[in-house]
Amino acid sequence: MRQPISRRSILAALPVLAAPALMPRMAFGQGAWPERPIRLIVPFGAGGAIDTLSRTVAAKFPEVTGGQTLVVENRPGAGGTIAGAAVARERPDGLTLMMADIGANAIGKELIPTLSYDPPTAFTPIIHLVNLPAVLMAHPTVTATTVQQVIDQARARPDGFTYSSAGNGNGSHLFMALFLKEAGIKMVHVPYRSGAEMVTALIRGDAQFGFPTVSSGIGQIRQGNARAIAVGNASGTPLLPGIPAVSTVLPGFECAVWHGIVAPAGMDAGLAARINEVFGRIAAMEDVKQRIFDGQAGAVVGGTPEDFANHIRREVARWTPVIRDGGIRVE
């Protein structure tokens, strides 16, 4: 015969029953992200490297979020800062994220002093996704084949060489400006509107040098229309075997295009950690890493929100004096 349940035993059991009922709901609120479609704002137009990366990530997003979607939204203009300003005004609720770029999310205020937001403080860094290596290229008529020969010839011909870039304040501009600054040489800057245009100008001979991403320049290098002098990152790239790093001549030189995920400033640390986990799982997929390497010569980075925050701080410290010394501005 079943014994009757006393009122005391019911009351004694209540805390045990209540705690599990409450705790999963609290944990679920943090761990359930995303509970609806998420917007990923891309600061440049469709078809470029950052757009391709964004769509690669978005295609895998449902696999790690139980079928939820990541909607890519392109907002180009003003070196990425139109998108940056828009995202900076959003709530840090995880519904709007941004594919980060050095201009919009790190040094934009130096390039555009009238910018309506301060990039280093306007965002919550989430994860450093990739680095895209860059390569110092020369037109075939340039007789220099090494970094030291480029420096020596430029010193012998002050202002005698020109270099193309994908626009004022673009990474290709900053990389060359850093190279000239550390080498103590000068060249005339000729800005264009895109990476494709800057490489075209180089192979036409309208400029003698350029510092595009490897993915932008490798086709012309392989066809013999341009020469690879050196790569910007110290580790080099297997796509250009035997090409040394600039740092072998200029110690400490390092440059690469980088992208990651950021959110508006003020995001809860637990939510930031959850979003980091999702994108970290995507970045760790072997087919994603292979696609990024094959299409953009890129290397996945990953890491914690703090790692990405530290990287952005280092980039601000690295490029601010280059921008100020060079008087670089984006109109």
C-alpha positions as CSV (number, residue, x, y, z in Angstrom):
1,M,0.0,0.0,0.0
2,R,1.4,3.4,-1.0
3,Q,2.3,5.7,1.9
4,P,0.7,9.2,1.9
5,I,3.0,12.0,1.0
6,S,3.3,14.6,3.8
7,R,3.2,18.3,3.4
8,R,6.7,18.5,4.9
9,S,8.1,16.2,2.3
10,I,6.5,18.2,-0.5
11,L,8.0,21.5,0.8
12,A,11.4,19.8,1.3
13,A,11.4,18.8,-2.3
14,L,10.5,22.2,-3.8
15,P,14.0,23.7,-3.8
16,V,15.3,20.6,-5.6
17,L,12.5,20.9,-8.2
18,A,12.7,24.6,-8.6
19,A,16.5,24.8,-9.2
20,P,16.6,22.5,-12.2
21,A,13.6,24.2,-13.7
22,L,15.2,27.6,-13.4
23,M,18.8,26.8,-14.4
24,P,18.2,25.2,-17.8
25,R,16.1,28.2,-18.8
26,M,19.0,30.6,-17.8
27,A,21.6,28.5,-19.6
28,F,19.3,28.1,-22.6
29,G,18.8,31.8,-23.0
30,Q,22.6,32.2,-23.4
31,G,23.3,29.0,-25.3
32,A,20.3,29.1,-27.6
33,W,21.7,31.9,-29.8
34,P,20.7,32.2,-32.6
35,E,17.0,31.9,-32.0
36,R,16.2,33.7,-35.3
37,P,18.0,34.7,-38.5
38,I,21.1,36.8,-38.0
39,R,22.3,39.7,-40.2
40,L,25.9,39.8,-41.2
41,I,26.8,43.2,-42.5
42,V,29.7,43.2,-45.1
43,P,31.4,46.6,-45.6
44,F,32.2,46.1,-49.3
45,G,30.3,45.1,-52.4
46,A,29.5,41.7,-53.7
47,G,32.1,39.6,-55.4
48,G,35.2,40.7,-53.4
49,A,37.3,38.7,-51.0
50,I,35.5,39.8,-47.9
51,D,32.1,39.1,-49.5
52,T,33.3,35.6,-50.7
53,L,34.5,34.9,-47.1
54,S,31.2,36.0,-45.7
55,R,29.1,33.8,-48.0
56,T,31.4,30.8,-47.3
57,V,30.7,31.2,-43.6
58,A,27.0,31.9,-44.1
59,A,26.6,28.7,-46.1
60,K,27.9,26.6,-43.1
61,F,26.0,28.6,-40.5
62,P,22.9,26.4,-40.5
63,E,25.0,23.2,-39.9
64,V,26.1,24.5,-36.4
65,T,23.0,26.4,-35.4
66,G,20.3,23.8,-35.9
67,G,19.2,25.2,-39.3
68,Q,19.2,28.9,-38.5
69,T,20.4,31.3,-41.2
70,L,23.0,34.0,-41.5
71,V,21.9,36.7,-43.9
72,V,24.7,38.5,-45.7
73,E,24.0,42.2,-46.3
74,N,26.4,44.3,-48.4
75,R,26.8,47.9,-47.4
76,P,29.7,49.3,-49.4
77,G,31.1,52.9,-49.3
78,A,33.6,55.2,-47.7
79,G,36.2,52.5,-47.2
80,G,33.8,50.3,-45.2
81,T,32.9,53.0,-42.7
82,I,29.3,53.4,-43.9
83,A,28.7,49.8,-42.7
84,G,30.7,50.4,-39.6
85,A,28.6,53.4,-38.6
86,A,25.4,51.5,-39.2
87,V,26.4,48.5,-37.1
88,A,27.8,50.7,-34.3
89,R,24.3,52.1,-33.8
90,E,22.7,48.7,-33.4
91,R,21.9,47.0,-30.1
92,P,24.5,44.4,-28.9
93,D,21.8,41.6,-28.8
94,G,23.5,39.3,-31.3
95,L,21.0,39.9,-34.1
96,T,23.3,42.1,-36.1
97,L,27.0,41.3,-36.7
98,M,29.7,42.6,-39.0
99,M,32.5,41.1,-41.0
100,A,35.3,43.2,-39.7
101,D,37.9,45.0,-41.8
102,I,40.8,47.2,-40.8
103,G,39.3,50.4,-42.0
104,A,35.8,50.1,-40.6
105,N,36.8,48.5,-37.4
106,A,40.3,49.7,-36.4
107,I,41.8,52.8,-38.2
108,G,38.8,54.5,-39.8
109,K,39.0,57.5,-37.6
110,E,42.6,58.1,-38.6
111,L,41.7,57.9,-42.3
112,I,38.5,60.0,-41.9
113,P,38.8,62.4,-39.0
114,T,35.1,63.4,-39.3
115,L,33.9,59.8,-38.9
116,S,30.8,59.6,-36.7
117,Y,32.1,56.7,-34.5
118,D,35.4,55.5,-33.0
119,P,36.3,52.1,-34.5
120,P,38.4,50.7,-31.6
121,T,35.6,51.4,-29.1
122,A,32.4,51.0,-31.1
123,F,32.5,47.2,-31.4
124,T,32.7,44.0,-29.4
125,P,35.4,41.8,-31.0
126,I,34.1,38.2,-31.4
127,I,36.6,36.2,-33.4
128,H,39.6,36.7,-35.8
129,L,38.6,34.5,-38.7
130,V,41.3,34.8,-41.4
131,N,44.5,36.5,-42.6
132,L,45.0,37.0,-46.3
133,P,48.7,37.3,-47.2
134,A,50.0,40.2,-49.4
135,V,52.8,40.2,-52.0
136,L,55.1,43.0,-53.1
137,M,55.0,42.8,-56.9
138,A,57.0,44.5,-59.7
139,H,56.5,45.0,-63.4
140,P,58.8,42.8,-65.5
141,T,60.7,45.8,-66.7
142,V,61.9,46.5,-63.2
143,T,65.4,44.9,-62.9
144,A,65.3,44.5,-59.1
145,T,64.5,41.0,-58.1
146,T,65.0,41.3,-54.3
147,V,63.8,43.6,-51.5
148,Q,67.3,45.0,-51.1
149,Q,67.6,45.7,-54.8
150,V,64.3,47.5,-54.8
151,I,65.5,49.6,-51.9
152,D,68.8,50.4,-53.5
153,Q,67.2,51.3,-56.8
154,A,64.6,53.5,-55.2
155,R,67.3,55.4,-53.2
156,A,69.2,56.0,-56.5
157,R,66.0,57.3,-58.1
158,P,64.0,59.3,-55.5
159,D,60.4,59.7,-56.8
160,G,61.4,57.8,-59.9
161,F,59.1,54.8,-59.2
162,T,55.3,54.7,-58.9
163,Y,53.1,52.2,-57.1
164,S,49.5,51.4,-57.6
165,S,46.9,50.7,-54.9
166,A,43.3,49.8,-54.6
167,G,42.5,53.3,-53.2
168,N,43.6,55.8,-50.5
169,G,43.7,54.1,-47.2
170,N,43.2,50.6,-48.6
171,G,45.4,47.8,-47.3
172,S,47.4,47.8,-50.5
173,H,48.2,51.5,-49.9
174,L,49.0,51.0,-46.2
175,F,51.3,48.0,-46.9
176,M,53.3,50.0,-49.4
177,A,53.4,53.1,-47.2
178,L,54.8,50.9,-44.3
179,F,57.4,49.4,-46.7
180,L,58.5,52.8,-47.9
181,K,58.6,54.2,-44.3
182,E,60.7,51.3,-42.9
183,A,63.0,51.2,-46.0
184,G,63.5,55.0,-45.9
185,I,62.6,55.4,-49.6
186,K,60.0,57.2,-51.7
187,M,57.7,56.3,-54.5
188,V,54.8,58.1,-56.2
189,H,51.4,56.7,-55.2
190,V,48.7,56.2,-57.9
191,P,45.4,55.1,-56.3
192,Y,42.8,53.1,-58.2
193,R,39.3,52.0,-57.3
194,S,39.8,48.2,-56.7
195,G,42.4,45.5,-56.4
196,A,41.7,44.4,-60.0
197,E,42.3,47.9,-61.3
198,M,45.6,48.3,-59.3
199,V,46.9,45.0,-60.6
200,T,45.9,45.9,-64.2
201,A,47.7,49.2,-63.9
202,L,50.8,47.3,-62.7
203,I,50.9,44.8,-65.6
204,R,50.3,47.6,-68.1
205,G,53.3,49.4,-66.8
206,D,51.4,52.4,-65.5
207,A,53.0,51.6,-62.1
208,Q,56.2,49.7,-61.3
209,F,55.2,48.3,-58.0
210,G,52.1,47.2,-56.0
211,F,51.4,45.3,-52.8
212,P,48.1,43.5,-53.4
213,T,46.8,40.3,-51.7
214,V,48.3,37.1,-53.0
215,S,44.9,36.1,-54.3
216,S,44.7,39.3,-56.4
217,G,48.1,39.1,-57.9
218,I,49.0,35.4,-58.2
219,G,47.3,34.9,-61.6
220,Q,49.5,37.6,-63.2
221,I,52.6,36.4,-61.4
222,R,52.0,32.8,-62.8
223,Q,51.5,34.2,-66.3
224,G,54.7,36.1,-66.1
225,N,53.0,39.5,-66.4
226,A,54.4,40.6,-63.0
227,R,57.2,39.5,-60.6
228,A,56.8,38.5,-57.0
229,I,59.5,40.2,-55.0
230,A,58.5,39.3,-51.4
231,V,55.5,38.4,-49.2
232,G,54.3,40.6,-46.4
233,N,53.9,37.9,-43.7
234,A,56.9,36.3,-42.0
235,S,55.7,32.7,-42.6
236,G,55.3,33.1,-46.4
237,T,52.7,31.2,-48.4
238,P,52.9,27.8,-50.1
239,L,51.3,29.4,-53.2
240,L,54.5,31.3,-53.8
241,P,57.2,28.8,-52.9
242,G,60.7,30.3,-52.7
243,I,59.5,33.9,-52.4
244,P,61.0,35.4,-49.2
245,A,59.4,37.6,-46.6
246,V,60.0,41.3,-46.6
247,S,61.1,40.8,-42.9
248,T,64.3,39.0,-44.1
249,V,65.5,42.5,-45.1
250,L,63.3,44.7,-42.9
251,P,63.1,42.9,-39.5
252,G,59.7,43.0,-37.9
253,F,57.9,43.9,-41.1
254,E,54.5,42.2,-41.1
255,C,51.3,42.9,-43.1
256,A,48.2,41.0,-44.1
257,V,44.6,41.7,-44.8
258,W,42.5,40.4,-41.9
259,H,38.8,39.8,-41.3
260,G,36.8,38.6,-38.4
261,I,33.4,39.0,-36.7
262,V,32.4,41.9,-34.5
263,A,29.2,43.1,-32.8
264,P,28.1,46.5,-31.5
265,A,29.9,47.6,-28.3
266,G,28.6,46.5,-24.9
267,M,27.7,42.9,-25.7
268,D,27.3,40.6,-22.7
269,A,30.5,38.4,-22.4
270,G,28.5,35.2,-22.3
271,L,26.7,36.0,-25.5
272,A,30.0,37.0,-27.1
273,A,31.5,33.7,-26.1
274,R,28.6,31.8,-27.6
275,I,28.9,33.6,-30.9
276,N,32.6,33.0,-30.8
277,E,31.9,29.3,-30.4
278,V,29.6,29.1,-33.4
279,F,32.0,30.9,-35.8
280,G,35.0,29.0,-34.3
281,R,33.3,25.7,-35.2
282,I,32.7,26.9,-38.8
283,A,36.3,28.1,-39.2
284,A,37.6,24.8,-37.9
285,M,35.8,22.8,-40.7
286,E,38.3,21.3,-43.1
287,D,36.3,22.2,-46.2
288,V,36.0,25.8,-45.1
289,K,39.7,26.1,-44.4
290,Q,40.5,24.5,-47.8
291,R,38.1,26.9,-49.6
292,I,39.6,29.9,-48.0
293,F,43.1,28.8,-48.9
294,D,42.2,27.8,-52.5
295,G,40.2,30.9,-53.2
296,Q,42.0,33.6,-51.3
297,A,45.3,32.1,-50.2
298,G,44.0,32.7,-46.7
299,A,44.8,31.1,-43.4
300,V,42.2,30.6,-40.7
301,V,43.2,32.1,-37.3
302,G,40.4,31.6,-34.7
303,G,40.9,32.3,-31.0
304,T,38.9,34.0,-28.3
305,P,37.2,37.4,-28.3
306,E,40.2,38.7,-26.2
307,D,42.6,37.5,-28.8
308,F,40.8,39.4,-31.5
309,A,40.6,42.5,-29.3
310,N,44.4,42.4,-28.8
311,H,45.0,42.0,-32.5
312,I,42.9,45.0,-33.3
313,R,44.8,47.1,-30.7
314,R,48.1,46.0,-32.2
315,E,46.8,47.0,-35.7
316,V,45.8,50.4,-34.5
317,A,49.2,50.9,-32.9
318,R,51.0,49.7,-36.0
319,W,49.2,51.7,-38.6
320,T,48.4,55.0,-36.8
321,P,52.0,56.4,-37.2
322,V,52.1,55.2,-40.8
323,I,48.9,57.0,-41.6
324,R,49.9,60.2,-39.8
325,D,53.4,60.3,-41.2
326,G,52.2,59.7,-44.7
327,G,49.3,62.2,-44.4
328,I,46.9,59.4,-45.6
329,R,43.3,60.5,-45.8
330,V,40.1,59.0,-47.4
331,E,38.0,61.7,-48.9
